[in-house]
Amino acid sequence: MRRAILLDEFTRLGGGQALGLYTVRALSDRYKFDLMTDRYHEKLDSSIFGKVTETSYVYHEGISPVKVAFGVMRLRQDLKRDRSAMEKYDLSINNHPNIFLYNAKVNVLHDPLLRESMKNGKFQKSFLSEAIRIMGIYSIYDNANFVVNGKYLLETNRSENRYLRISPRVHIITPPVLFPDNIDFSAKKNTVLAFGRINPDKRLETVIEVARKVNCRFVIAGAVNEGSESYYDKLMKEKPGNVVIVKNPSEFEKGKLISSARIYLHTRPYESFGLSVAEAVGFGCVPVVPKSGGPWIDIVANGKYGYGYDTVDEAAEIIREAMNCDSVSIREIYDSRQRFSFHRFKDDWERYVSELS
């Protein structure tokens, strides 16, 4: 079997890391994967990889940007030393090209390379972006192969590529989610679920603001990683009585929560994709998302498969309306789940890799 290597950041587990693992599984019929990572997460199944190489890079949520920058530059030197060994692989996939400064055969973007320079969905010059451009740090990605998750990130990436003066070849592959074959809609309760990592980037305080205006049960569930404990404590202190927060739920608990929820509330504006929103669709939830970013454009399709909001008051009114959403509309949303099937994802990756070969 041909050999491949995945470069990925696994100190924490989130949507990007899940996508990296899905990619390995999608190509496992053709390639045996090794892994190069920062630190191997205890919850990862090691059986899907052959050799695992841990690097000098260390990350945790809340770490200062200066420490991140030094870690990335040190990691770049490690990658330069390992270049000859990397080039022996038949396929290399860099799942975090903003951290692993290495032009792999395929480089997967989950967010803009210059994420910190994106303000309300628009690219804005900053001291950091100017330093990166002048130093030519991302010039290694000129003529590179990029995979992005949807139309929104494709457009965002174009603007930063012009700024960085690079011209990668960009291809869209829609991320997959795992969902059951059938859903018992009679088991759905009048519950609004927000699921994802519990950290400030996710803007989960919006759930609390909305919950104060709507008389139903709200659930916030997700991982609390190192560096986000104080944010979790803040939410616990501020939440009203109709909000339940589930910390670090198991996969079984997660499945029960999303299966029984009627509405999925997404709170982070201008997110590049929003894997949890796609997962909610697969479990028969009605998505309510900010009118911005990938959740609105690539998943809800500008209102075709769910609802969008701009303000807390608007989100509250929409949730009241969505609680009484007719069965035909719910079924149309649910039937669109095949957009995110693993089978389609696998076919897309196999076709793409064959074309590159």
Sine and cosine of phi, psi and omega as CSV:
sin_phi,cos_phi,sin_psi,cos_psi,sin_omega,cos_omega
0.00,0.00,0.58,-0.81,0.00,-1.00
-0.94,0.35,0.42,-0.91,-0.09,-1.00
-0.96,-0.27,0.61,-0.79,0.03,-1.00
-0.66,-0.75,0.30,-0.95,0.05,-1.00
-0.70,-0.71,0.64,-0.77,0.08,-1.00
-0.94,-0.33,0.77,-0.64,0.13,-0.99
-0.97,-0.23,0.86,-0.51,-0.09,-1.00
-0.43,-0.90,0.41,-0.91,0.00,-1.00
-0.98,-0.18,0.92,-0.38,-0.11,-0.99
-0.86,-0.51,0.39,0.92,0.13,-0.99
-0.90,0.44,-0.58,0.82,0.03,-1.00
-0.84,-0.54,0.22,-0.97,0.06,-1.00
-0.86,-0.51,0.80,-0.60,0.02,-1.00
-0.47,-0.88,-0.28,-0.96,-0.04,-1.00
-0.88,0.48,-0.65,0.76,0.00,-1.00
-0.90,0.44,-0.67,0.74,0.01,-1.00
-0.93,0.37,-0.62,0.78,0.06,-1.00
-0.87,0.49,-0.64,0.77,0.01,-1.00
-0.91,0.40,-0.61,0.79,0.05,-1.00
-0.88,0.48,-0.67,0.74,0.01,-1.00
-0.93,0.37,-0.63,0.78,0.07,-1.00
-0.88,0.48,-0.63,0.78,-0.01,-1.00
-0.90,0.43,-0.68,0.73,0.04,-1.00
-0.87,0.50,-0.72,0.69,-0.01,-1.00
-0.91,0.42,-0.59,0.81,0.00,-1.00
-0.90,0.43,-0.51,0.86,-0.07,-1.00
-0.96,-0.28,0.16,0.99,-0.09,-1.00
-0.93,0.37,-0.31,0.95,0.07,-1.00
-0.96,0.29,-0.38,0.92,-0.08,-1.00
-0.95,-0.30,-0.48,0.88,-0.13,-0.99
-0.71,-0.70,0.54,-0.84,0.20,-0.98
-0.98,-0.19,0.87,-0.50,-0.15,-0.99
-1.00,-0.09,0.68,-0.73,0.32,-0.95
-0.99,-0.16,0.17,-0.99,-0.04,-1.00
-0.72,-0.69,0.71,-0.70,0.23,-0.97
-0.90,-0.43,0.82,-0.57,-0.13,-0.99
-0.58,-0.81,0.15,-0.99,0.06,-1.00
-0.97,0.23,-0.87,0.49,0.10,-1.00
-0.61,-0.79,0.63,-0.78,-0.08,-1.00
-0.99,0.13,0.88,-0.47,-0.08,-1.00
-0.94,0.34,0.64,-0.77,-0.09,-1.00
-0.89,0.45,-0.38,0.92,-0.03,-1.00
-1.00,0.02,-0.03,1.00,-0.02,-1.00
-0.98,0.20,0.60,-0.80,0.09,-1.00
-0.99,0.13,0.95,-0.30,-0.09,-1.00
-0.95,0.31,-0.24,0.97,-0.09,-1.00
-0.94,0.34,-0.29,0.96,-0.03,-1.00
-0.99,0.15,-0.17,0.99,0.00,-1.00
-0.90,-0.45,0.45,-0.89,0.15,-0.99
-1.00,0.07,-0.99,-0.14,0.02,-1.00
-0.99,0.15,0.68,-0.73,0.06,-1.00
-0.88,-0.48,0.85,-0.52,0.01,-1.00
-0.93,-0.37,0.85,-0.53,0.06,-1.00
-0.99,-0.11,0.68,-0.74,-0.09,-1.00
-0.98,-0.20,-0.09,-1.00,-0.01,-1.00
-0.99,0.17,-0.24,0.97,-0.09,-1.00
-0.95,0.32,0.69,-0.72,0.03,-1.00
-0.73,-0.68,0.73,-0.68,0.00,-1.00
-0.69,-0.72,0.58,-0.81,0.26,-0.97
-0.51,-0.86,0.43,-0.90,-0.05,-1.00
-0.91,0.42,0.71,-0.70,-0.05,-1.00
0.99,-0.10,-0.09,1.00,0.03,-1.00
-0.91,0.42,0.55,-0.83,-0.06,-1.00
-0.94,0.34,0.54,-0.84,0.04,-1.00
-0.85,0.52,-0.51,0.86,0.00,-1.00
-0.91,0.41,-0.69,0.72,0.02,-1.00
-0.91,0.40,-0.60,0.80,0.06,-1.00
-0.88,0.48,-0.72,0.69,-0.03,-1.00
-0.88,0.48,-0.70,0.71,0.02,-1.00
-0.90,0.43,-0.63,0.77,0.02,-1.00
-0.90,0.43,-0.65,0.76,0.01,-1.00
-0.91,0.42,-0.66,0.75,-0.02,-1.00
-0.94,0.35,-0.58,0.82,0.07,-1.00
-0.92,0.40,-0.65,0.76,0.03,-1.00
-0.89,0.45,-0.58,0.82,0.04,-1.00
-0.86,0.51,-0.63,0.78,0.04,-1.00
-0.92,0.40,-0.62,0.79,0.06,-1.00
-0.87,0.49,-0.67,0.74,-0.04,-1.00
-0.93,0.38,-0.57,0.82,0.05,-1.00
-0.90,0.44,-0.64,0.77,0.02,-1.00
-0.92,0.39,-0.54,0.84,-0.07,-1.00
-1.00,-0.04,0.11,0.99,-0.13,-0.99
-0.85,0.53,-0.71,0.71,-0.05,-1.00
-0.89,0.45,-0.62,0.78,0.04,-1.00
-0.93,0.37,-0.60,0.80,-0.01,-1.00
-0.91,0.41,-0.59,0.80,-0.08,-1.00
-0.96,0.29,-0.16,0.99,0.04,-1.00
-0.98,0.19,-0.24,0.97,0.01,-1.00
-0.97,0.25,0.54,-0.84,0.06,-1.00
-0.95,0.31,-0.47,0.88,0.01,-1.00
-0.55,-0.84,0.70,-0.71,0.11,-0.99
-0.80,-0.60,0.70,-0.72,0.01,-1.00
-0.80,-0.59,0.88,-0.48,0.03,-1.00
-0.99,-0.13,0.96,-0.26,-0.09,-1.00
-1.00,0.06,-0.11,0.99,0.09,-1.00
-0.60,-0.80,0.95,0.30,-0.09,-1.00
-0.93,0.37,-0.21,0.98,0.10,-1.00
-0.98,0.19,-0.33,0.95,0.02,-1.00
-0.97,-0.23,-0.78,0.63,0.05,-1.00
-1.00,0.03,0.99,-0.15,-0.06,-1.00
-0.98,0.20,0.98,0.20,-0.05,-1.00
-0.51,-0.86,0.80,-0.60,0.01,-1.00
-0.99,0.11,1.00,-0.07,0.01,-1.00
-0.98,0.20,0.09,-1.00,0.08,-1.00
-0.84,0.54,-0.63,0.78,0.09,-1.00
-0.72,-0.69,0.74,-0.68,0.02,-1.00
-0.88,-0.48,0.85,-0.52,-0.12,-0.99
-0.98,-0.19,0.85,-0.53,0.03,-1.00
-0.98,-0.17,0.80,-0.61,0.12,-0.99
-0.98,-0.21,-0.41,0.91,0.02,-1.00
-0.60,-0.80,0.21,-0.98,0.11,-0.99
-0.85,0.53,0.52,-0.85,0.09,-1.00
-0.85,0.53,-0.64,0.77,-0.01,-1.00
-0.99,-0.15,0.80,0.60,-0.11,-0.99
-0.83,0.56,-0.63,0.78,-0.06,-1.00
-0.94,0.35,-0.25,0.97,0.02,-1.00
-0.99,-0.12,0.06,1.00,0.04,-1.00
-1.00,-0.02,0.86,-0.51,0.02,-1.00
-0.84,-0.54,0.90,-0.44,-0.02,-1.00
0.79,0.61,0.68,0.73,0.07,-1.00
0.99,0.16,0.03,1.00,-0.03,-1.00
-0.88,-0.47,0.63,-0.78,0.04,-1.00
-0.98,0.22,0.76,-0.65,0.04,-1.00
-0.76,-0.65,0.73,-0.68,0.03,-1.00
-0.88,0.48,0.57,-0.82,0.06,-1.00
-0.58,-0.81,0.14,-0.99,0.05,-1.00
-0.86,0.50,-0.67,0.75,-0.02,-1.00
-0.91,0.41,-0.72,0.70,-0.03,-1.00
-0.91,0.42,-0.62,0.79,0.03,-1.00
-0.91,0.42,-0.66,0.75,0.03,-1.00
-0.89,0.46,-0.69,0.73,0.00,-1.00
-0.89,0.45,-0.68,0.73,-0.02,-1.00
-0.92,0.39,-0.73,0.69,-0.05,-1.00
-0.90,0.43,-0.64,0.77,0.01,-1.00
-0.97,0.24,-0.22,0.98,0.02,-1.00
0.92,0.38,0.51,0.86,-0.07,-1.00
-0.87,0.49,-0.64,0.77,-0.03,-1.00
-0.99,-0.10,0.17,0.99,0.03,-1.00
-0.91,0.42,-0.32,0.95,0.04,-1.00
-0.89,0.45,-0.31,0.95,-0.05,-1.00
-1.00,-0.10,0.18,0.98,0.14,-0.99
-0.92,0.38,0.79,-0.62,-0.06,-1.00
0.93,0.37,0.27,0.96,0.02,-1.00
-0.98,0.22,0.24,-0.97,0.11,-0.99
-0.99,-0.14,0.90,-0.43,0.03,-1.00
-0.94,-0.33,0.65,-0.76,0.19,-0.98
-0.91,-0.42,0.78,-0.63,0.06,-1.00
-0.87,-0.49,0.25,-0.97,-0.15,-0.99
-1.00,-0.04,-0.15,0.99,-0.01,-1.00
0.01,-1.00,-0.06,-1.00,-0.06,-1.00
-0.91,0.41,-0.61,0.80,-0.04,-1.00
-0.89,0.45,-0.76,0.65,0.00,-1.00
-0.93,0.38,-0.52,0.85,0.06,-1.00
-0.86,0.51,-0.73,0.68,0.00,-1.00
-0.93,0.38,-0.65,0.76,0.02,-1.00
-0.89,0.46,-0.66,0.75,-0.02,-1.00
-0.91,0.42,-0.55,0.83,0.00,-1.00
-0.88,0.48,-0.67,0.74,-0.03,-1.00
-0.92,0.39,-0.65,0.76,0.00,-1.00
-0.96,0.27,-0.50,0.87,0.07,-1.00
-0.89,0.45,-0.65,0.76,0.05,-1.00
-0.88,0.47,-0.67,0.74,0.00,-1.00
-0.91,0.42,-0.66,0.75,-0.02,-1.00
-0.99,0.16,-0.16,0.99,0.00,-1.00
0.88,0.48,0.72,0.70,0.09,-1.00
-0.82,-0.58,0.42,-0.91,-0.05,-1.00
-0.74,-0.67,0.96,0.29,0.05,-1.00
-0.96,0.27,0.30,-0.96,0.13,-0.99
-1.00,-0.09,0.88,-0.47,-0.18,-0.98
-0.93,-0.36,0.74,-0.68,-0.05,-1.00
-0.76,-0.65,0.64,-0.77,0.02,-1.00
-1.00,-0.10,0.79,-0.61,0.21,-0.98
-0.77,-0.63,0.89,-0.45,-0.04,-1.00
-0.94,0.34,0.80,-0.61,0.01,-1.00
-0.89,0.45,0.45,-0.89,0.03,-1.00
-0.99,-0.16,0.30,-0.96,0.22,-0.98
-0.70,-0.72,0.42,-0.91,0.04,-1.00
-0.99,-0.10,0.78,-0.62,0.00,-1.00
-0.60,-0.80,0.39,-0.92,-0.03,-1.00
-0.95,0.31,0.32,-0.95,0.01,-1.00
-0.92,0.39,-0.57,0.82,-0.04,-1.00
-0.64,-0.76,0.48,-0.88,0.02,-1.00
-0.85,-0.53,0.69,-0.73,0.09,-1.00
-1.00,0.02,0.99,-0.10,-0.07,-1.00
-0.93,0.37,-0.35,0.94,0.03,-1.00
-0.94,0.35,-0.33,0.95,0.00,-1.00
-1.00,0.07,-0.09,1.00,0.00,-1.00
-0.93,0.37,0.66,-0.75,0.03,-1.00
-0.93,-0.38,0.28,-0.96,0.03,-1.00
-0.97,0.23,0.91,0.41,-0.04,-1.00
-0.85,-0.53,0.66,-0.75,0.09,-1.00
-0.96,-0.28,0.83,-0.55,-0.05,-1.00
-0.93,-0.36,0.68,-0.74,0.20,-0.98
-0.83,-0.55,0.84,-0.54,-0.11,-0.99
-0.79,-0.61,0.66,-0.75,0.05,-1.00
0.42,-0.91,-0.01,-1.00,0.06,-1.00
-0.86,0.52,0.70,-0.71,0.01,-1.00
-1.00,0.00,1.00,-0.01,0.07,-1.00
-0.52,-0.86,0.25,-0.97,-0.12,-0.99
-0.85,0.53,-0.51,0.86,-0.01,-1.00
-0.85,0.53,-0.47,0.88,-0.09,-1.00
-0.99,0.14,-0.15,0.99,0.05,-1.00
0.83,0.56,0.66,0.75,-0.09,-1.00
-0.95,0.31,-0.19,0.98,0.11,-0.99
-0.89,0.45,-0.36,0.93,0.06,-1.00
-0.89,0.46,-0.59,0.81,0.04,-1.00
-0.85,0.52,-0.69,0.72,-0.01,-1.00
-0.90,0.43,-0.66,0.76,0.01,-1.00
-0.90,0.43,-0.67,0.74,0.02,-1.00
-0.93,0.37,-0.66,0.75,-0.05,-1.00
-0.88,0.48,-0.49,0.87,0.04,-1.00
-0.93,0.37,-0.27,0.96,-0.07,-1.00
-0.95,-0.30,-0.15,0.99,-0.08,-1.00
-0.80,-0.60,0.75,-0.66,-0.05,-1.00
-1.00,0.00,0.97,0.26,0.12,-0.99
-0.40,-0.92,0.03,-1.00,-0.07,-1.00
-1.00,0.05,0.72,-0.69,0.07,-1.00
-0.88,-0.48,0.63,-0.78,0.05,-1.00
-0.78,-0.63,0.80,-0.60,0.17,-0.99
-0.96,-0.29,0.83,-0.56,-0.03,-1.00
-0.68,-0.73,0.63,-0.78,0.05,-1.00
0.26,-0.97,0.05,-1.00,-0.05,-1.00
-0.98,0.21,0.65,-0.76,0.15,-0.99
-0.95,-0.32,0.99,-0.17,-0.05,-1.00
-1.00,0.06,0.25,-0.97,0.03,-1.00
-0.82,0.57,0.78,-0.63,-0.02,-1.00
0.97,-0.22,-0.20,0.98,-0.04,-1.00
-0.92,-0.40,0.15,0.99,-0.07,-1.00
-0.88,0.47,-0.63,0.78,-0.04,-1.00
-0.93,0.38,-0.55,0.84,0.04,-1.00
-0.93,0.38,-0.66,0.75,0.07,-1.00
-0.86,0.50,-0.71,0.71,0.01,-1.00
-0.88,0.48,-0.62,0.79,0.01,-1.00
-0.90,0.44,-0.71,0.70,0.02,-1.00
-0.89,0.45,-0.67,0.74,0.01,-1.00
-0.87,0.49,-0.60,0.80,-0.04,-1.00
-0.96,0.28,-0.57,0.82,-0.13,-0.99
-1.00,-0.05,-0.27,0.96,-0.14,-0.99
-0.92,0.39,0.60,-0.80,0.11,-0.99
-0.99,0.17,0.01,-1.00,-0.11,-0.99
-0.93,0.38,-0.37,0.93,-0.03,-1.00
-1.00,-0.03,0.22,0.97,0.03,-1.00
-0.90,-0.44,0.79,-0.61,0.08,-1.00
-0.92,-0.38,0.71,-0.70,0.04,-1.00
-0.91,-0.42,0.85,-0.53,-0.01,-1.00
-0.95,-0.30,0.92,-0.39,-0.06,-1.00
-1.00,0.02,0.75,-0.66,0.07,-1.00
0.74,0.67,0.84,0.54,-0.01,-1.00
-0.93,0.38,0.51,-0.86,0.10,-0.99
-0.96,0.28,0.18,-0.98,0.04,-1.00
-0.89,0.46,-0.58,0.81,0.04,-1.00
-0.91,0.42,-0.72,0.69,0.02,-1.00
-0.90,0.44,-0.65,0.76,0.02,-1.00
-0.87,0.50,-0.70,0.71,0.00,-1.00
-0.88,0.48,-0.65,0.76,0.02,-1.00
-0.91,0.42,-0.66,0.75,-0.04,-1.00
-0.91,0.42,-0.74,0.68,-0.07,-1.00
-0.96,0.26,-0.46,0.89,0.03,-1.00
-0.95,0.32,-0.55,0.84,-0.07,-1.00
-1.00,-0.03,-0.24,0.97,-0.02,-1.00
-0.97,0.24,0.59,-0.81,0.06,-1.00
-1.00,-0.04,-0.56,0.83,-0.07,-1.00
-0.79,-0.62,0.62,-0.78,0.11,-0.99
-0.93,-0.37,0.84,-0.54,-0.02,-1.00
-0.96,-0.27,0.88,-0.48,0.06,-1.00
-0.98,-0.19,0.65,-0.76,-0.16,-0.99
-0.86,-0.52,-0.20,0.98,-0.04,-1.00
-1.00,0.00,0.90,-0.44,0.03,-1.00
-0.97,0.25,0.44,-0.90,0.08,-1.00
0.86,0.52,0.50,0.87,0.10,-1.00
-0.95,0.32,0.55,-0.84,-0.10,-1.00
-0.93,0.37,-0.60,0.80,0.05,-1.00
-0.61,-0.79,-0.93,0.36,-0.02,-1.00
0.99,-0.13,0.95,0.32,-0.06,-1.00
-0.86,0.50,-0.56,0.83,-0.02,-1.00
-0.91,0.41,-0.49,0.87,0.03,-1.00
-0.93,0.36,-0.69,0.72,0.04,-1.00
-0.89,0.46,-0.63,0.78,0.02,-1.00
-0.90,0.44,-0.64,0.77,0.02,-1.00
-0.88,0.48,-0.64,0.77,0.06,-1.00
-0.87,0.50,-0.68,0.73,0.00,-1.00
-0.91,0.42,-0.35,0.94,0.02,-1.00
-0.97,-0.23,0.24,0.97,0.11,-0.99
0.98,0.20,0.34,0.94,0.07,-1.00
-1.00,0.04,0.46,-0.89,0.10,-0.99
-1.00,-0.01,0.90,-0.44,-0.05,-1.00
-0.99,0.16,0.69,-0.73,0.11,-0.99
-0.83,-0.55,0.91,-0.41,-0.18,-0.98
-0.73,-0.68,0.36,-0.93,0.14,-0.99
-0.87,0.49,0.55,-0.84,0.02,-1.00
-0.98,0.19,0.88,0.47,-0.01,-1.00
-0.27,-0.96,0.43,-0.90,0.14,-0.99
0.96,0.26,-0.16,-0.99,-0.05,-1.00
-0.89,0.46,-0.63,0.78,0.03,-1.00
-0.83,0.56,-0.64,0.77,-0.01,-1.00
-0.98,0.22,-0.69,0.72,-0.11,-0.99
-0.99,0.12,-0.74,0.67,-0.16,-0.99
-1.00,-0.05,-0.41,0.91,-0.07,-1.00
-0.95,-0.31,-0.82,0.57,0.02,-1.00
-0.98,0.21,-0.27,0.96,0.05,-1.00
0.83,0.56,0.78,0.62,0.07,-1.00
0.84,0.55,0.57,0.82,0.08,-1.00
0.97,-0.25,-0.06,1.00,-0.01,-1.00
-0.95,0.31,-0.61,0.79,-0.08,-1.00
-0.86,-0.51,0.68,0.73,0.01,-1.00
0.49,-0.87,-0.34,-0.94,-0.09,-1.00
-0.81,-0.58,0.43,-0.90,0.07,-1.00
-0.79,-0.61,0.47,-0.88,0.00,-1.00
-0.64,-0.77,0.37,-0.93,0.07,-1.00
-0.92,-0.39,-0.50,0.87,-0.07,-1.00
-0.79,-0.62,0.25,-0.97,0.05,-1.00
-0.88,0.47,-0.68,0.73,0.01,-1.00
-0.88,0.47,-0.65,0.76,0.01,-1.00
-0.92,0.40,-0.64,0.77,0.03,-1.00
-0.89,0.46,-0.66,0.75,0.01,-1.00
-0.89,0.46,-0.69,0.72,0.00,-1.00
-0.91,0.42,-0.64,0.76,0.01,-1.00
-0.91,0.42,-0.65,0.76,0.01,-1.00
-0.89,0.45,-0.66,0.75,0.07,-1.00
-0.86,0.50,-0.66,0.75,0.01,-1.00
-0.93,0.37,-0.69,0.73,-0.07,-1.00
-0.92,0.38,-0.43,0.90,0.05,-1.00
-0.88,0.48,-0.43,0.90,0.01,-1.00
-0.94,-0.34,0.40,0.92,-0.01,-1.00
-0.87,0.49,0.71,-0.70,-0.05,-1.00
-0.94,0.35,0.40,-0.92,-0.10,-0.99
-0.90,0.44,-0.52,0.86,0.01,-1.00
-0.91,0.42,-0.69,0.72,0.01,-1.00
-0.92,0.40,-0.66,0.75,0.03,-1.00
-0.89,0.46,-0.68,0.73,0.00,-1.00
-0.90,0.43,-0.61,0.79,0.02,-1.00
-0.90,0.43,-0.65,0.76,0.06,-1.00
-0.90,0.44,-0.73,0.68,-0.04,-1.00
-0.90,0.44,-0.65,0.76,-0.01,-1.00
-0.91,0.41,-0.34,0.94,0.01,-1.00
-0.98,0.22,-0.02,1.00,-0.09,-1.00
-0.89,0.45,-0.40,0.92,-0.04,-1.00
-0.89,0.45,-0.29,0.96,0.12,-0.99
-0.85,0.53,-0.44,0.90,-0.11,-0.99
-0.92,-0.39,0.38,0.92,-0.02,-1.00
-0.96,0.29,0.52,-0.85,0.05,-1.00
-0.91,0.41,-0.56,0.83,0.01,-1.00
-0.86,0.51,-0.71,0.70,0.02,-1.00
-0.91,0.41,-0.67,0.74,0.03,-1.00
-0.86,0.51,-0.71,0.71,0.00,-1.00
-0.88,0.47,-0.72,0.70,0.02,-1.00
-0.87,0.49,-0.68,0.73,-0.02,-1.00
-0.89,0.45,-0.68,0.74,0.00,-1.00
-0.93,0.37,-0.69,0.72,-0.01,-1.00
-0.89,0.46,-0.66,0.75,0.02,-1.00
-0.91,0.43,-0.68,0.73,-0.03,-1.00
-0.91,0.42,-0.72,0.69,0.00,-1.00
-0.90,0.44,-0.61,0.79,0.04,-1.00
-0.89,0.46,-0.64,0.77,0.03,-1.00
-0.92,0.40,-0.61,0.79,0.03,-1.00
-0.92,0.40,-0.59,0.80,-0.02,-1.00
-0.92,0.38,0.00,0.00,0.00,0.00
